[in-house]
């Protein structure tokens, strides 16, 4: 069975477990000398990537929030919401989720619980969005905008879940009043996904699926309960009924979800050696390579292919002339760089943060001194790249893949 590796400091990781089921997304042998060199016992089944570590981190202590009374509302002041999710978040849907883009959200008030907003009653489900709108209107209120829902979930921070960096779904289902957001809003998409008043944009809507729903059910994947997770459904229903909650104040007419952006599939990067050393120095997993790092260009790719007796014209994919930006999915962009540092060679993929810093996605280290590396790309295979240190040589080739769980892995074959 093929093994997939992600390199982190002093650990060689076997990674790539399948994601848990979720509602349809909104988008939608021996190692040869030149292959990766383990820095710990091979096959260490540990996953400590930044995104996974954040998801496992315990929530910071919070001040106790009293259980709400019937029809209690929470006043949310105007503020800046960091919309979406951090690139590299497990099971993130980049076509549907912005990269923590700041959006000004006007003040509003929101029901502390899903309709009927009564701690003594379970959420009342609405078969259609229209039904939810009518029930809110009967109370002189309105169905919440999706960014109001996300602000109630996230507050002024960037925590992934209403309970913080992670969430115990089972515990929150058992005691919805024990899992408030920092703003004191309860049961946000814990027991049932919730209708919002928002319509999906072109990268999210699909056929009749035009209404944005937030949150998940207890049997959905943990990722579906993230504050930034979005799903588009048919507003006329046709499936399971959904919960909802009402908001007060003027409807935010100018409030809109940020455009996730359509990026070019490949874009060559023209950064000098000093800048690449600065980039790697800012990535903890790769900082030890920074001081002497030199990016590979076309000559190194040519040498790698020549070791297998071929030229760039002989292979079916195009050879990257050097480091480049790669968009493996709508709304996502990463940087891909190969180079040498001391006696090692490095192949790395980096996520780009909203503030233009970068963080680790995946990397591979080659033990044989200054192993040349060729990275190959093709437009028909958007979510996959190839790499080679010797074309057609066993164990000296592999892939860089963007998986269904939104993680990037580097595989050797």
LINNORQUI-V289578 format. One record per pair of residues at least 24 apart in sequence whose C-alpha atoms are under 10 Angstrom apart, sorted by the first residue. I is the first residue (numbers start at 1). J is the second residue. D is the distance in whole Angstrom. If there is no record, write none. Layout:
i = {I	I}
j = {J	J}
d = {D	D}
This chain:
i = {1	1	2	2	2	2	3	3	3	3	3	4	4	4	4	4	4	4	4	4	5	5	5	5	5	5	5	5	5	5	5	5	5	6	6	6	6	6	6	6	6	6	6	6	6	6	6	6	7	7	7	7	7	7	7	7	7	7	7	7	7	7	7	7	7	7	8	8	8	8	8	8	8	8	8	8	8	8	8	9	9	9	9	9	9	9	9	10	10	10	10	10	11	11	11	11	11	11	11	11	11	11	11	12	12	12	12	12	12	12	12	12	12	12	12	12	12	13	13	13	13	13	13	13	13	13	13	13	14	14	14	14	14	14	14	15	15	15	15	15	15	15	15	15	15	16	16	16	16	16	16	17	18	18	18	19	19	19	19	19	19	19	19	19	20	20	20	20	20	20	20	20	21	21	21	21	21	21	22	22	22	22	22	22	22	22	22	23	23	23	23	23	23	23	23	23	24	24	24	25	25	25	25	25	25	25	25	25	25	25	25	26	26	26	26	26	26	26	26	26	26	26	26	26	26	26	26	26	26	26	26	27	27	27	27	27	27	27	27	27	27	27	27	27	27	27	27	27	27	28	28	28	28	28	28	28	28	28	29	29	30	31	31	31	31	31	32	32	32	32	32	32	33	33	33	33	33	33	33	34	34	34	34	34	34	34	34	34	34	34	34	34	34	35	35	35	35	35	35	35	35	35	35	35	35	35	35	36	36	36	36	36	36	36	36	36	36	36	36	36	37	37	37	37	37	37	38	38	38	38	39	49	49	49	49	49	49	49	50	50	50	50	50	50	51	51	51	51	51	51	51	51	51	52	52	52	53	53	54	54	54	54	54	54	55	55	55	55	55	55	55	55	55	55	55	56	56	56	57	57	57	57	58	58	58	58	58	59	59	59	59	59	59	59	60	60	60	60	61	62	62	62	62	62	63	64	64	64	64	65	65	65	65	65	65	65	65	65	65	66	66	66	66	67	67	67	67	67	67	67	67	67	67	68	68	68	68	68	68	68	68	68	68	69	69	69	69	69	69	70	70	70	70	70	70	70	70	70	71	71	71	71	71	71	71	71	71	72	72	72	72	72	72	72	72	72	73	73	73	73	73	73	73	73	73	73	73	73	74	74	74	74	74	74	74	74	74	74	74	74	75	75	75	75	75	75	75	75	75	75	75	75	75	76	76	76	76	76	76	76	76	76	76	76	76	76	77	77	77	77	77	77	78	78	78	78	78	78	79	79	79	79	79	79	79	79	80	80	80	80	80	80	80	81	81	81	81	81	81	81	81	81	81	81	82	82	82	82	82	82	82	82	82	82	83	83	83	83	83	83	83	83	83	84	84	84	84	84	84	84	84	84	84	84	84	85	85	85	85	85	85	85	86	86	86	86	86	86	86	87	87	87	87	87	87	87	87	87	87	87	87	87	87	88	88	88	88	88	88	88	88	88	88	88	88	88	89	89	89	89	89	89	90	90	90	90	90	90	90	91	91	91	91	91	91	91	91	91	91	92	92	92	92	92	92	92	92	92	92	92	93	93	93	93	93	93	93	93	93	93	93	93	94	94	94	94	94	94	94	94	94	94	95	95	95	95	95	95	95	95	95	95	95	95	96	96	96	96	96	96	96	96	96	96	96	96	96	96	96	96	96	97	97	97	97	97	97	97	97	97	97	98	98	98	98	98	98	98	98	98	99	99	99	99	99	99	99	99	99	99	100	100	100	100	100	100	101	101	101	101	101	101	102	102	103	103	103	103	103	104	104	104	105	105	105	105	105	105	105	106	106	106	106	106	106	106	107	107	107	107	107	108	108	108	108	108	108	108	108	108	109	109	109	109	109	109	109	109	109	110	110	110	110	110	110	110	110	110	110	110	110	110	111	111	111	111	111	111	111	111	111	111	112	112	112	112	112	112	112	112	112	112	112	112	112	113	113	113	113	113	113	113	113	113	113	113	114	114	114	114	114	114	114	114	114	114	114	114	115	115	115	115	115	116	116	116	116	117	117	117	117	119	119	119	122	122	123	123	123	123	123	123	123	124	124	124	124	124	124	125	125	125	125	125	125	125	125	125	126	126	126	126	126	126	126	126	127	127	127	127	127	127	127	127	127	127	128	128	128	128	128	128	128	128	128	128	128	128	129	129	129	129	129	129	129	129	129	129	129	129	129	129	129	129	130	130	130	130	130	131	131	131	132	132	132	132	132	132	132	132	132	133	133	133	133	133	133	135	135	135	136	136	136	136	136	137	137	139	139	140	140	140	141	141	141	141	141	141	141	142	142	142	142	142	142	142	142	142	143	143	143	143	143	143	143	143	143	143	144	144	144	144	144	144	144	144	144	144	144	144	145	145	145	145	145	145	145	145	145	145	145	145	145	145	146	146	146	146	146	146	146	146	146	146	146	146	146	146	146	147	147	147	147	147	147	147	147	147	147	148	148	148	148	149	149	149	149	149	149	149	149	149	149	149	149	149	149	150	150	150	150	150	150	150	150	151	151	151	151	152	152	152	152	152	152	152	152	152	153	153	153	153	153	153	153	153	153	153	153	153	153	153	154	154	154	154	154	154	154	155	155	155	155	155	155	156	156	157	158	158	159	159	159	160	160	160	160	160	160	161	161	161	161	161	161	161	161	161	161	162	162	162	162	162	162	162	162	163	163	163	164	164	165	166	166	166	166	167	167	167	167	168	169	169	169	169	169	169	169	169	170	170	172	173	173	187	188	188	188	188	188	188	188	188	188	189	189	189	189	189	189	189	189	189	189	189	189	189	190	190	190	190	190	190	190	190	190	191	191	191	191	191	191	191	191	192	192	192	192	192	192	192	192	192	192	192	193	193	193	193	193	193	193	193	193	193	193	193	194	194	194	194	194	195	195	195	195	195	195	195	195	195	195	196	196	196	196	196	197	197	197	197	198	198	198	198	199	199	199	199	199	200	200	200	200	200	201	201	201	201	201	201	202	203	203	203	203	203	203	204	204	204	204	205	205	205	205	206	206	206	207	207	208	208	208	208	208	209	209	209	209	209	210	210	210	211	211	211	213	213	213	214	214	214	215	216	217	223	259	260	260	260	261	261	261	262	262	262	262	262	262	263	263	263	263	263	263	263	263	263	264	264	264	264	264	264	264	265	265	265	265	265	265	265	265	265	265	265	265	265	266	266	266	266	266	266	266	266	266	266	266	266	266	267	267	267	267	267	267	267	268	268	268	268	268	268	268	268	268	269	269	269	269	269	269	269	269	270	270	270	271	271	271	276	276	276	279	279	279	279	280	280	280	280	280	282	282	282	282	283	283	283	283	283	284	284	285	285	285	285	285	286	286	286	286	286	288	289	289	289	289	289	289	289	290	290	290	291	291	292	292	292	292	293	293	293	293	293	293	293	293	294	294	294	294	294	294	294	295	295	295	295	295	295	295	295	295	295	296	296	296	296	296	296	296	296	296	296	296	296	296	297	297	297	297	297	297	297	297	297	298	298	298	298	298	299	299	299	300	300	300	300	300	300	300	300	301	301	301	301	301	301	301	301	301	301	302	302	302	302	303	303	303	303	303	303	304	304	304	304	304	304	304	304	304	304	304	305	305	305	305	305	305	305	305	305	306	306	306	307	307	307	307	307	307	307	308	308	308	308	308	308	308	309	309	309	309	310	310	310	311	312	312	315	315	316	316	316	317	317	317	317	317	317	317	317	318	318	318	318	318	318	319	319	319	319	319	319	319	320	320	320	320	320	320	321	321	321	322	322	323	323	323	324	324	325	325	325	325	326	326	326	326	326	327	327	327	328	328	328	328	328	328	328	328	328	328	329	329	329	329	329	330	332	334	334	334	334	334	335	335	335	336	336	336	336	336	336	337	337	337	338	338	338	338	338	338	338	338	339	339	339	339	339	340	340	340	340	340	340	340	341	341	341	342	342	343	343	343	343	343	344	344	344	344	345	345	345	345	345	346	346	346	346	347	347	347	347	347	347	348	348	349	349	349	349	350	351	360	361	361	361	361	362	362	362	362	362	362	363	363	363	363	363	364	364	364	364	366	373	375	375	376	383	384	384	384	385	386	386	386	387	387	388	388}
j = {29	413	29	411	412	413	43	410	411	412	413	43	398	399	400	409	410	411	412	413	36	38	42	43	44	45	362	363	364	409	410	411	412	46	47	48	49	348	360	361	362	363	364	365	408	409	410	411	36	37	38	39	47	48	49	285	286	348	360	361	362	363	364	365	409	410	39	47	48	49	50	284	285	286	360	361	362	363	364	39	40	48	284	285	286	287	288	38	39	40	41	285	38	39	40	41	42	43	44	45	46	47	48	36	37	38	39	40	41	42	43	44	45	46	47	364	365	38	40	41	42	43	44	45	46	47	48	49	42	43	44	45	46	47	409	43	44	45	46	47	48	49	407	409	410	47	403	405	407	408	409	405	403	404	405	90	91	221	222	223	403	404	405	406	91	219	220	221	222	223	224	405	219	220	221	222	223	224	91	216	217	219	220	221	222	223	224	216	217	219	220	221	224	231	232	233	231	232	233	91	92	93	95	96	204	224	229	230	231	232	233	93	94	95	96	97	200	201	203	204	205	206	209	210	212	213	229	230	231	232	233	93	94	95	96	97	200	201	202	203	204	205	206	230	231	232	329	330	331	93	95	96	203	204	205	206	231	232	395	413	395	394	395	396	412	413	367	368	393	394	395	396	366	367	368	369	371	395	396	344	345	365	366	367	368	369	370	371	372	389	390	395	396	345	364	365	366	367	368	371	388	389	395	396	397	412	413	344	345	346	347	363	364	365	366	367	368	395	396	412	344	364	365	366	367	368	364	365	366	367	365	88	89	285	359	360	361	362	88	89	285	359	360	361	86	87	88	89	90	359	360	361	407	88	89	90	165	166	89	159	160	164	165	166	89	90	159	160	161	164	165	166	167	222	223	165	166	167	164	165	166	167	163	164	165	166	167	159	161	163	164	165	166	167	163	164	165	166	164	163	164	180	181	182	182	178	180	182	184	177	178	179	180	181	182	183	184	185	186	177	178	180	184	112	119	176	177	178	179	180	184	185	186	111	112	113	117	118	119	177	184	185	186	112	113	117	118	119	120	111	112	113	116	117	118	119	120	121	111	112	113	114	115	116	117	118	119	109	110	111	112	113	117	118	119	185	108	109	110	111	112	113	117	184	185	246	247	248	108	109	110	111	112	113	152	183	184	185	247	248	107	108	109	110	111	112	152	183	184	185	247	248	249	105	106	107	108	109	110	148	151	152	155	183	184	185	105	106	107	108	109	155	104	105	106	107	108	151	103	104	105	106	107	151	155	156	104	105	106	151	155	156	157	105	147	148	150	151	152	154	155	156	157	158	147	150	151	154	155	156	157	158	159	228	147	150	151	154	158	227	228	257	258	147	150	158	160	226	227	228	229	230	257	258	260	158	159	160	226	227	228	229	158	160	228	351	352	353	354	331	332	333	334	350	351	352	353	354	358	359	361	406	407	332	334	350	351	352	353	359	360	361	405	406	407	408	160	223	361	405	406	407	222	223	404	405	406	407	408	221	222	223	224	229	403	404	405	406	407	223	224	226	228	229	230	332	404	405	406	407	204	228	229	230	231	329	330	331	332	404	405	406	203	260	261	328	329	330	331	332	333	406	201	202	203	204	259	260	261	262	329	330	331	332	200	201	202	203	204	205	228	229	230	231	232	257	258	259	260	330	331	204	228	229	230	257	258	259	260	331	332	228	257	258	259	260	261	331	332	354	228	258	259	260	331	332	352	353	354	355	158	228	258	353	354	355	257	258	259	260	354	355	258	354	147	255	256	257	258	147	255	256	147	148	151	252	254	255	256	148	249	250	251	252	254	255	148	248	249	250	252	144	148	152	247	248	249	250	251	252	141	144	148	152	246	247	248	249	250	141	142	143	144	148	149	152	185	245	246	247	248	249	141	144	152	185	186	244	245	246	247	248	152	177	180	181	183	184	185	186	187	188	245	246	247	176	177	180	184	185	186	187	188	244	245	246	185	186	187	188	189	191	192	194	243	244	245	246	194	243	244	245	246	243	244	245	246	186	244	245	246	176	177	186	191	243	187	191	192	242	243	244	245	192	241	242	243	244	245	192	193	194	195	240	241	242	243	244	194	195	237	240	241	242	243	244	195	235	236	237	238	239	240	241	242	243	195	211	234	235	236	237	238	239	240	241	242	243	194	195	196	197	211	212	213	233	234	235	236	237	241	242	243	244	195	197	235	236	237	235	236	237	194	195	196	197	242	243	244	245	246	195	196	197	244	245	246	244	245	246	244	245	246	247	248	246	247	246	248	246	247	248	245	246	247	248	249	250	251	196	197	245	246	247	248	249	250	251	195	196	197	198	244	245	246	247	248	251	194	195	196	197	198	244	245	246	247	248	251	252	195	196	197	198	199	212	246	247	251	252	253	255	256	257	194	195	196	197	198	199	200	212	213	214	228	230	255	256	257	196	197	198	214	227	228	252	255	256	257	196	247	252	255	185	188	189	194	195	196	213	214	215	227	228	245	246	247	188	214	215	226	227	228	229	230	181	183	227	228	180	181	182	183	184	185	186	188	227	180	181	182	183	184	185	186	187	188	189	215	226	227	228	181	182	183	185	226	227	228	181	182	183	184	185	227	182	183	182	227	228	226	227	228	223	225	226	227	228	229	188	215	222	223	224	225	226	227	228	229	186	187	188	189	190	225	226	227	188	226	227	226	227	226	222	223	225	226	222	223	225	226	222	216	217	218	219	220	221	222	225	218	219	218	217	218	215	214	215	216	225	226	227	243	244	245	213	214	215	216	217	218	224	225	226	227	242	243	244	214	215	216	217	218	220	224	225	226	215	216	217	218	219	225	242	243	216	217	218	219	220	225	240	241	242	243	244	217	218	220	224	225	230	231	240	241	242	243	244	241	242	243	244	245	231	232	233	235	241	242	243	244	245	246	235	243	244	245	246	235	244	246	251	232	255	256	257	232	233	235	256	257	230	231	232	233	257	232	256	257	258	259	260	259	259	260	261	262	330	331	230	231	232	233	231	232	233	234	232	233	234	233	234	232	233	234	235	236	233	234	235	236	237	234	235	236	235	236	237	242	243	244	242	243	244	243	242	242	405	331	330	331	332	330	331	332	327	329	330	331	332	333	325	326	327	328	329	330	331	332	333	325	326	327	328	330	331	333	325	326	327	328	329	330	332	333	377	378	379	382	383	320	324	325	326	327	328	333	334	335	377	378	379	382	323	324	325	326	327	333	335	320	321	322	323	324	325	326	335	336	321	322	323	324	325	335	336	337	322	323	324	295	323	324	323	337	339	350	357	358	359	348	350	358	359	360	357	358	359	360	350	357	358	359	360	359	360	359	360	361	362	363	346	348	359	360	363	341	339	340	341	342	344	345	346	340	341	342	341	342	340	341	342	343	338	339	340	341	342	344	345	346	338	339	340	341	342	345	346	322	323	337	338	339	340	341	345	346	347	321	322	323	337	338	339	340	345	346	347	372	373	374	321	322	323	337	338	339	372	373	374	322	323	373	374	375	372	373	374	338	339	370	371	372	373	374	389	338	372	373	374	375	376	387	388	389	390	372	373	374	389	371	372	373	374	389	390	371	372	373	374	375	387	388	389	390	391	396	372	373	374	388	389	390	391	392	393	389	390	391	372	388	389	390	391	392	393	388	389	390	391	392	393	396	390	391	392	393	390	391	392	391	374	376	376	391	376	377	378	375	376	377	378	379	381	385	386	375	376	377	378	379	386	374	375	376	377	378	386	387	374	375	376	377	378	387	374	375	376	374	375	348	349	375	349	375	349	350	351	352	377	382	383	384	385	382	383	402	381	382	383	384	385	401	402	403	406	408	382	383	402	403	406	382	406	358	359	360	361	408	359	360	361	361	362	363	375	385	400	363	373	375	363	364	365	372	373	374	375	387	365	370	371	372	373	365	366	369	370	371	372	373	365	369	370	369	370	367	368	369	370	371	368	369	370	371	369	370	371	372	373	370	371	372	373	373	374	375	387	400	410	400	410	400	408	409	410	408	408	408	407	408	409	410	400	401	407	408	409	410	400	408	409	410	411	409	410	411	412	396	397	399	400	400	408	408	409	410	410	410	411	412	411	412	412	413}
d = {10	10	10	8	8	7	9	9	7	7	8	10	10	10	10	7	6	5	7	9	9	10	10	9	10	10	8	8	8	7	6	6	8	10	9	10	8	10	10	8	5	6	7	10	9	6	7	9	9	10	9	9	10	10	9	8	9	9	9	9	6	5	6	8	10	9	9	9	8	7	10	9	5	8	9	10	8	8	9	8	10	10	8	5	8	9	9	8	5	6	10	9	8	6	5	8	9	10	7	10	8	9	9	9	9	6	6	6	8	7	7	6	8	8	9	9	10	9	9	10	8	7	6	6	6	6	8	9	9	6	6	5	7	8	10	9	9	7	8	7	10	10	10	8	10	9	8	9	8	9	7	9	9	8	7	9	7	8	9	9	10	8	6	10	9	9	7	5	8	9	10	9	8	6	6	9	10	10	10	8	9	8	5	5	9	8	7	8	9	10	7	8	8	8	10	10	7	8	9	10	9	7	10	8	9	9	9	8	6	7	10	7	10	8	6	9	9	10	8	5	7	8	9	10	8	9	9	6	4	5	8	7	8	5	5	9	10	10	9	6	5	7	8	9	8	8	10	9	10	8	8	8	8	7	8	8	9	9	9	10	9	10	7	9	10	10	10	9	10	8	6	7	8	7	6	10	10	9	9	10	9	9	6	6	5	8	9	7	9	8	9	9	7	10	9	8	5	7	8	9	10	8	7	6	9	8	10	10	9	9	10	10	6	5	4	6	9	10	9	8	9	8	6	6	5	9	10	8	9	9	10	9	10	9	10	8	8	9	8	9	10	8	7	9	8	9	6	5	7	10	9	9	9	9	8	7	9	10	9	9	9	10	6	8	9	9	10	8	9	9	6	5	8	10	10	7	6	9	9	6	7	10	10	8	7	7	9	9	9	7	5	5	6	8	9	7	8	10	9	9	9	10	10	8	9	9	9	10	9	9	9	9	7	9	9	9	6	9	10	9	9	9	8	9	8	10	6	8	10	9	9	10	9	10	7	8	9	8	7	8	9	9	8	9	9	8	7	7	9	10	9	9	8	6	4	6	8	9	7	8	8	10	9	7	5	6	9	10	9	6	6	8	7	8	10	10	10	6	5	4	5	8	9	9	8	9	8	9	8	5	5	6	6	10	9	8	7	7	9	10	8	6	4	7	9	10	10	9	10	10	10	9	10	10	9	6	5	6	8	9	8	7	9	8	10	10	9	7	4	7	8	10	7	6	4	4	8	10	8	6	6	7	8	9	9	7	4	6	9	9	9	7	9	7	8	9	8	6	10	8	7	6	8	8	10	9	8	8	9	8	7	6	10	9	8	8	8	9	8	9	7	8	8	10	9	9	9	9	8	4	7	9	9	9	9	8	9	7	9	8	6	8	9	9	9	9	9	7	8	10	7	9	9	10	6	7	7	9	10	9	9	9	10	9	10	9	7	9	10	9	9	7	10	7	6	8	9	9	10	9	7	8	10	7	10	6	6	6	10	9	9	6	9	9	9	7	4	5	7	8	9	9	9	7	10	10	9	7	6	9	10	10	8	8	10	9	9	8	9	9	9	7	10	7	9	10	7	6	5	5	9	8	10	10	6	7	9	6	8	9	7	5	5	7	9	8	10	7	6	9	9	8	7	8	9	10	10	9	7	9	8	9	7	7	7	9	9	9	7	8	10	8	8	6	7	5	9	8	9	9	10	9	10	8	9	9	9	7	6	10	8	9	10	9	7	10	10	7	10	9	7	10	9	9	9	8	9	8	8	10	8	10	8	7	8	8	10	7	10	9	9	9	10	7	10	9	9	9	8	9	9	9	8	10	7	6	5	8	9	9	10	9	9	9	9	6	5	7	10	10	10	9	8	8	8	8	8	7	6	4	6	9	10	9	10	7	9	10	6	6	6	9	9	10	9	10	10	7	5	6	8	9	8	9	10	9	9	10	10	7	5	6	8	9	7	9	9	8	7	8	9	10	9	8	6	5	5	8	10	7	6	5	7	10	9	8	9	10	10	8	9	9	8	10	9	10	9	8	8	9	6	8	9	10	9	8	6	8	10	8	10	9	10	9	5	5	5	7	9	8	9	9	5	5	6	8	10	9	8	6	8	8	7	4	6	9	8	10	8	6	5	5	8	9	9	7	8	10	10	6	8	8	8	10	10	10	9	5	7	7	9	9	10	9	10	9	7	8	9	10	9	10	10	7	9	9	9	8	7	8	9	9	9	8	9	9	8	10	10	9	9	8	6	8	10	9	10	9	10	9	9	8	10	6	6	5	8	9	10	10	8	9	5	5	6	9	9	8	8	6	6	9	8	6	5	6	9	9	10	8	5	6	8	8	7	6	5	8	8	9	9	6	5	6	9	9	9	8	8	8	10	8	9	10	10	9	5	7	6	9	10	7	8	7	10	9	10	9	8	9	10	9	10	10	9	10	8	8	7	9	8	9	9	10	8	10	9	10	8	10	8	10	8	10	9	10	9	9	8	10	9	6	7	9	10	10	9	8	10	10	7	8	6	8	6	9	9	9	9	6	8	8	9	7	9	10	7	9	10	9	6	9	7	7	8	10	9	6	9	8	6	6	10	10	10	9	9	9	9	9	9	8	9	9	9	5	6	7	9	9	10	9	9	10	7	5	5	8	10	9	9	7	9	10	8	7	6	10	10	10	10	10	10	9	10	10	9	8	10	8	9	9	10	9	7	9	10	10	7	8	7	9	9	9	7	9	8	7	9	8	10	9	10	9	9	9	6	4	5	7	9	9	6	9	9	10	8	9	10	7	6	6	7	10	10	7	10	9	7	5	6	9	10	10	9	5	5	7	10	10	10	10	9	6	6	9	6	10	10	9	9	10	9	10	9	6	6	8	9	6	5	5	7	10	10	9	9	9	6	6	5	8	10	10	10	7	8	9	10	10	10	10	10	10	9	9	8	10	9	10	10	9	9	6	9	9	9	10	8	10	8	10	10	9	8	9	9	8	9	9	8	7	10	9	6	8	9	8	8	9	9	9	9	7	5	8	9	4	4	7	9	10	6	7	10	5	9	10	9	10	9	10	10	9	10	10	10	10	9	8	5	8	8	5	9	9	9	6	6	8	10	10	9	6	10	9	7	7	8	7	9	8	6	10	9	10	9	8	6	5	7	8	9	10	8	10	9	7	7	10	9	7	6	5	6	9	9	10	10	9	9	8	9	9	5	5	7	9	10	9	8	8	7	6	4	6	9	9	10	10	8	6	5	7	8	9	9	9	8	8	9	8	10	10	9	10	10	8	7	9	10	9	9	9	9	8	8	8	10	9	9	7	6	6	8	8	9	7	10	10	9	9	9	10	8	8	9	10	8	6	8	9	9	8	10	7	10	8	9	8	5	6	10	10	7	6	4	7	9	9	9	9	5	5	6	9	9	10	7	7	7	6	4	6	9	9	9	10	9	6	8	8	6	4	7	9	10	10	8	8	9	5	4	7	10	8	8	10	9	9	6	10	10	8	10	9	10	9	9	9	10	9	5	6	7	9	10	6	5	4	7	9	10	8	8	10	8	9	7	10	9	6	8	8	8	8	8	5	6	6	10	10	7	5	5	7	10	9	8	7	7	7	5	5	9	10	9	7	8	9	10	8	5	7	9	9	9	8	5	4	6	6	10	8	7	9	10	9	7	9	9	10	10	9	9	9	9	9	9	6	6	6	9	10	9	8	9	5	5	6	9	10	7	6	4	6	9	9	9	7	6	6	7	10	10	9	8	9	9	8	10	10	9	10	10	9	9	10	10	9	9	9	10	9	8	8	10	9	5	4	7	9	8	6	9	10	9	7	7	8	10	9	10	10	9	10	10	8	10	10	10	9	10	10	10	9	10	10	10	10	9	10	9	10	9	7	8	8	10	10	8	9	8	8	9	9	9	6	8	8	9	10	9	8	8	8	8	7	4	6	9	7	5	5	7	7	5	6	7	8	9	9	10	9	8	10	9	9	10	9	10	9	9	8	9	9	9	10	10	8	6	8	10	9	10	9	6	6	7	10	10	8	7	10	10	7	9	9	10	10	9	9	10	9	9	10	10	9	9	9	10	9	9	9	10}
